[in-house]
Amino acid sequence: MFITTLPTFREAVDDILPLDTVYCLLAHQLEAGQVIASHFHDAAHEWVIVDERGEINVRYDTQWNEMSVGKGVVTVIHFPPKIIHGLEAKTSLKYFVIRSSKAVTHYL
């Protein structure tokens, strides 16, 4: 799993996005216990950006990992194309998703 932490949301976005490139930005909110079902994208990279404190389970390929996020930093989780991924909120959590292109989503 590719995880980085950066001090600010702007630095996280600058780290991901080259200038003048088209991306899709989604704002999400999950309540404790809600799940983003396991899925993958054929061609799109996807980044989950969390800038508030929370607890989540992250699926990356075949592994589920419990994580604490947003402890005074911005947490960025990168999912390359064709990697199965999903999320389960252990606490209520607002976060952003950036995708590198228009994506076809394949749910398992």
Phi, psi and omega in degrees: 000139181260107181234133173229159172233141180223158185290329184224159177300317180301317178295324177297314179295315179299327180291329183273314195257122167289154181293151174058039175237145183274129177226165175252128177245127179238139173256128182238155169219131176240141172269159179308130180093343178287151185231138164266113187301151179301134183200175173210166179237136182299314189236344188271139164279150178223136177237131172259127182241119182242124180241016174229160181292141176184174178235129179220156166256132182242127173267131174225108184065244183259357186255139168256133180232132176276135183223144165262132184234161171065028180281073180081000177225170175265127180261130179240125178245123184255129175244110177292167177303148175069005176269125177292134180210162178190170181224148169227122181280126173270334174228162175301141187206132170256140180203170179244152173236132173244131176244145185281348179196170174299127191243140166269127182257129178249111178272147180274000000 
